[in-house]
Structure formats: C-alpha cells, structure tokens
C-alpha cells in the first residue's frame, strides 16, 4: 500500500510558508546599515544601477549578527556587479539561482583566499535560498519521495511495552507480539521485514544470536542480548519453515493485525512496529559504529532517515 | 423438477397482479377496436410461465401446461383458474391450445420483427408495449432503494432458429430477426453465434456499502439482434429508469447515477455515448484498453485516461498496464502503487465535465502532491512532507498553460470518452469498478442449467418479439428468486424486515405429496365448486 499524501495539509502548509515569506523583515540595525552601505570599489553610476537589486536581495537575509550582515553586503554587491556585468538580467530572480552562483564561484572569486571563498560561497547560497527559495530548493534536493521516520519510543514507553509483552497471556497473539517487540527493539525489524520472516531466518544457537531480515534491504543483524528472551518466546514451537508473525506469505498488514489484538489493561503507548524499529535505530546511532555500517544494519539506502532521527533525539534530550 | 408450493404460486401471482400487465396485454390482444375482448387467461398464463421458468429451466408451452395442471396443487388450480366449471357445469381443465392461442396472439398483435408486415410507427408501438409489459413485471419485483449504482452489460443468446432458409446448419425454423455476432466463450476466446443480445441493467451496491445491503436485481432488460450497436438500447434502458416516477427509482433529487460498464462501452465515441450519459446525469466507471494506457500530448501536458498530468511526470510512470484480474496479489498491489504514484502528478479536476466534456484542471503542485519551483512554496512543502520535487521545470519558452495559470481548460478531445470520477487503476477506482462483476454474475445465473437456463432451446420459437418476451420473463423469474433468497437470508441473520412483504414470508413446512384417485380428485373438485 502506497503512503497516504494529505494534499489539503500540504496546501495549508504552503499558505503558511508563503505568509511567512511575505512578512519577513530584517532587523532595524541591519536596515540602517543597508541604507548607508556604499561599496568602496564601485563608482557611483555603477552602484546606482545595481543598488536596488542588492538591497532587495539583502532584505531577504536571515542573518542575525550585524557583523556577518556587513560582510554579506560586500559579498552580495560584488556578486551582483560581477554577474550583471556578464550579461545576466538585472533581477534577483535571474541572478540568485544556482547556475549563476556556480559561474561566479568558478570565475568571479579569484581574488579570495581558499577559506574566504568557501565562506562567501556558502553565505551567498544561503541568501539565494531566501531570495529564490523555490528555484534553489529544487536544486538542493534529490527528487525522490520518502516516508518520514516515526519518532522512537522514550525509556518509559519502551519499558511499558516490554512489560505488556512479558505479561501478555499465552497463545498465538502473545507469541507473535513477543516476536514483534523482541525483533523490533532487538534487531530493528520493520513491518515489511516481519511479513516474510521465517523461523529458519533466526539463529539463536550461535554465540551471538542473529536474524536475517529481507523485507527491506537484505541484512543479518545481531539481536541485542537484553531482548533475546522475548525473541525466544516469539519463536517458541515453530518449525524451520514456519512464518514467525504472518499467517501466510501473501498476508498484508501482518503486524498491524497482531498489534490490534494485543490485550492491554490500562494506559499503553501507541503500539507501532515502525516506532520499535526507530527506537532500535536511535540506539544504533548512539553506538560508536561507522555510518556506512549503521546504514547497512538498518537496511537503509540513504542516510536521510538517520538525519531525521537525530532531530527526534535532539528534541528528546 | 421441484414441487410448486402455495408460496411459489402466491408470489408469482403477487408479481403479476402488482405489475398490472394483465389488463395491458388484454387490451393489446383484442381482436379489433370494436370487437369483444377475447377470452385469454393471461394471468394464469403469466403465473404458469414464471413458475415453469423457475422450476423447469425452459419456457415451453407444454412445460407450462404441465406445471399448471400437474405440479400445482388441485385446490390452487381452482384458485388460479386452471380448473373451472363450463356453462354446463362440467369441470374444465386449461388446455395446451389455450396457452398456444395466447402466444400466437402475442406474435400476431405485438410482433415487430422483420417478417411482420406493418409500418415503422406500428412496429415501434408494438415494441413499446412488449417492453412496458416486461418492465412493469420487473418493477413489481423491485424494492425501493436509496442506492444509485448500476452495472450494464449485454450477453449473447443463441436463437432457436436457423440463419437462413436454405441453411442446413442447426435445427428449427428460419429466424429472420436474429443476427450473427461474437460472444466471449468460457475459455475467453470469441465464439460466433446466431441469435440475440440480452442487455441488462443490474442494481449494484453504492461505493462503501456492504454487498448484503440490498439484493442483486435486474432493473431493466432489452433484447436486440446480435451485433446491434449497444448505444441505442443501453440509453433506452437508462432513460426509462431515469424518467420513472415510481418510488425507489432515479429521480431528480439524485443528482448523479453511477454506471459500471466494460471496455466495449468505453470504446464508443463520446458524442454518442459519453455526452448522452452526462446529459442524463449518469457518471460512468470504465476500464481502459491495453493500447490506451500511454501518455498522449495535450498542449504540453501528458494525457492518459482523459486526465492531464504535469509535463514533467517521470517517464517511468508512462504506459502502466493493469496485470489483469487473474494476476497474483503482489503484482496487482505493485500496479496500484505505481498508479497512485502517478496520480500525484495528475492535475486536479476543479470543474466539469460539462455535457460536452469540457473540464478545468489545476496544477499538481498547487494541489499539494508534488513540489515545483514554478509554484512558490511548494518545493519547501515537498521537502517537509517527503514529496517528489521537479528538479528541471519547463523553461519559459516551453511552459504549457498549466504551469503559468491557476487552472487550465481542457476542451473535448479524443480521450474525453474516458472521463470518469476516479483515477483509472487507483484503489478507489478498482473498488468501484470491481462491482461490475455483479452483472456478469446475473448473466451467469440466468444461463445456469439449475436456474433459468436461458440458452438455445429455452424457447422453441423464433422472432424478436418472442425473444424479448420470454427472456424478459426469465429476468423477472431471476428477480423473484434473488429477492426471495435475499429476504430469507436477512431474516435468518436477524435483520428487521417487513414480514408482510410477500418476498419475506418464511418458508412453510412442506410435508410431501399424495397420489389422488379419481374419487379423491372428484371430491376436491366438488368441494371447490361449492366454495
């Protein structure tokens, strides 16, 4: 099932973004400096020509420090002078775009040292993203849609779920729920992984018990020792070829149907395999392991998910 | 041959009486404008026909006679005029010739086939009378409904007759009204036949409703020679239901009617089919053919299934073909996912279609499903919501109107015939379109040898008026059976149903039959005479 897109929410978000852009203003001391700013190395006639473009662009700046803003004024004046001199249209829409900045960086920044060249380029590109957010944002991104990661469980929620799994009445639901929680928190198994997982994919006899998951990218992951009990309970009585959670190989919403049947008394955090997996991923990010190895263990092709995860971790701390 | 119980007879009689067709037929079969009405026992004829079609799976007059005189209980034979007293006070039993006279009279007075010598106006009137008789009988079997969805299809039925006078193929007399046509055989191949097409408009559930909410019933039927263009007869069925004033039928307070049709109908030119449907307030749901699934350029946009897409829709989403109903679930799911991914690139319909097929559409970036640098703010939204982003929007010189205007008008074009409510191939579309299978199920039941069994030999007479009359009665028989079964299922499930409804009366226990001697029969006759 493809991910649901909430177009109405997206339209509302766009309205907010546009309103925010409309109401943007630079601090008053920046405005005062901007009014008085004259580049020393430009003659008056040339400055009169490019002044409106420079001021319009700088009024989009989000720089907070006045010192940085002053440097940006010099930087932008030089950029606008250089690029309009080479036949580009004298509008912010035509100048503050990646191709023009690329050309300026390649040919127009010879007089800067390597360090200041990089700093000025970075500042210019940041300003360009504020002046022409859409044209620059398109360049900045990879045109691939992705599903945002769910927030990991905090310590209290994790303990609550472990308690529920440990005390759940016996039977198929209790066994499957133990497998979901044990493999989710212990090996980062997601719903797609569990849909096709068979008993033979879990090796509990080895010194370091592992599980081979292949719902996402195929990978073998060591199961965290603190969740081994749950995993053992989750595969209890299964034959090698038996599916661990699913009832048949074509079943859909396998994990959701288990979660919906879990018997809970009293308060309980939302039961989500995605969040169990995210909790394990958050643990992974905290380990002294190379990024490439973390991505491989998580079955990820890009590190976008991990970047999003860091936001959650930062918010939690 | 199953036994005819009192309940069966009462139910058939209820339908015939409620429809009011006995008077209509008596009027139509009068010998002349000034002459007396002939003594045609039309009510008994119709009751016998409905019972026989249900029980014997044919509509032969001999079978009807047997049903009425042998399978019907003797006391009911008195009630329904199968047995009666003549002027001399002797007991008279309905004869086969009486039934034959009625059929002959129908052929003579209401025949509208090629062999009938009459004007076109008269032909049209006669066709109308016969159609009304069948439709009134169908109406008598239909409960009121709030739902507004129908499935429409046609199925071929072999004629009893031969295709030419000199033909040695097949048996039976020459049928001047039937025609050669193609039909889908059991193995999926096209099979050629000589006969008629039975067009049926079948009630189906509305989107999101349960299948047990209402019975699957035939609302309207029409019979045409095989290979006749489906547009005229189909529109005739729809118009008749649209203009009906009876309860539970389409009326002006129902704005749009949903009609599920197969690819044969989606092939018809929009000026003839689509525009007529929109004029009637009918919203069709249809499938695309395999050669209609690729993008076609329309003023810089990419058009498929009559829906314009962003000029920058990825080429990987072009030409998505349905794996078909027999494909594994995973393949179907993969196809639906791709379709729904492409739907994000589709423009959003804001207005229309008008009757002519004109529509207004809005860019997908403004809709909120992709990010485009040409639409301020949408790229940032796409980043936050994880949507696709157009990295290289059309340059200023090549930008189509959909990239620069808020909305764009799509004038009628070749694909307008595919305009439908849901995006073709999407899960919503599939959920809606899959209910078309009910009309196939109805034809399957009508042709099943354990039910109505309408196939070659169901009637052993020729002419389109006979085909229209008897296939129509088979449809009425189907409705009686289907509605009764549904009502009993509802009762068994504990649903609240009006038990005064003759279709919902619980089955009475049946204790078997006894062989009557001459004396016992005489005794019953005397008792009935006295009563």
Interface residues (C-beta under 8 A of the other chain):
Chain A: X1 X2 X3 X5 X6 X7 X8 X9 X10 X11 X13 X14 X15 X17 X18 X21 X133 X134 X135 X137 X138 X139 X141 X143 X144 X145 X146 X147 X148 X250 X252
Chain B: X328 X329 X330 X333 X336 X337 X340 X341 X344 X366 X367 X368 X369 X371 X372 X373 X374 X375 X376 X377 X378 X379 X380 X381 X382 X383 X384 X385 X386 X387 X388 X389 X390 X391 X393
